[in-house]
């Protein structure tokens, strides 16, 4: 389906073409990313208030713009979100979906330029200086990216085009939803100065109150305040930083992202849990989720860590380094289970549990030991087949019997096997 055929909210009008000759930096931000990803398979919910989240103690992961109109926003407690927008459809997060859609989006970015700096799953900076000869002006590249994200991933994004990272990010925010704004290099000051002081990076609630106390309400107010005054009030680092930004001075370059150092997942129980069997079932679920993310990213890791948070919010972490890297859920679960059992918890009330794999490396080049009696097709092959089934039939199409809804089996015992060292 082409972009013009898609049903989405119209963004701000682009207006006449602006001078983008001095604007090599793009900031691309997905619109209501997690909600938009869920609506790919639920097109009937487009145009309606939708909240992504769940559980009585959970928080809002994302919300459509229709729900945001009622005051719902990310990180808000679900109980409050339901009160603000009782007519909203609440959708539980689909773990694994967001990483998959994000990977597709980032692949589009990297087909444009190798200079891509992701900030999260749903936004990134791009330096398109080297792509101009091949793809055209920065604004044309921004339009191309918006079209490809919509056509290939089924979601929309907003783009800011500017001479610096700071201004490009502000522009993409003002372009939402599904729009693009170009800030010509010679119009940066005119763009910035009417904005409220809270628009500047580094201005949190405390700093904003201090600036308001000084009578500074707009970015222009800060720009026309002597830097020495700002330094006396806010300190050397903050004062100098804000004064430079108020004049659009941001010399940071787009830095391509380093590989992830760890991948994991965690879950807060709806009620504090003191049954080890229930905890271990969740550890198994998180191990499956973590392994899926590792394989989707093409990496494996050697260190498995377990995180446990108790009812009083005391948190402990235990880790074990394996002899060889893994992206297999059974191996991750076996290690995490061993770490949990070694804690010797006796009916302790647990609020949260998490599983994480660290020490990541490329899965295809990572060395693997020979295993005595290992089958030609082992657990990794089976889990890769499950990945393919999930991609075709949806998340959870294949899962351990212990995790099938309605089942009340004890979590599986970890497998044992002998290693033959080379």
Protein Blocks (a to p, Z undefined) as FASTA:
>chain_A
ZZklpccdddddebjaddfklmmbccdddehkllmmmmmmmmmlgoiacdededjkbccf
bdcfklmmnopaehiafklmmmmmmmbccddddehjlmmmmmmmmmmmmmmpmcdcdfbf
kbccddfklmmmmnopfklmmmmmmmmmmmmnopacdddddfbfklmmmmmmmmpghiad
dddfklmmmmmmmpcfklpghiafklmmmmmmnopabfklmmmpcfklmmmmnojklmmm
mmmmmnopafbdcddddddfbdcdddddfbdcfbfklmmmmmmmmmmmmmmmmmmnopac
fbdcdddddfkopacddddddfbdcfbfklmmmmmmmmmmmnopghiacfbdcdddehia
cfklpccdddehiafbdfklmmmmmmmmmmmnoghkaccfklgghiacdcdddddddddd
ZZ
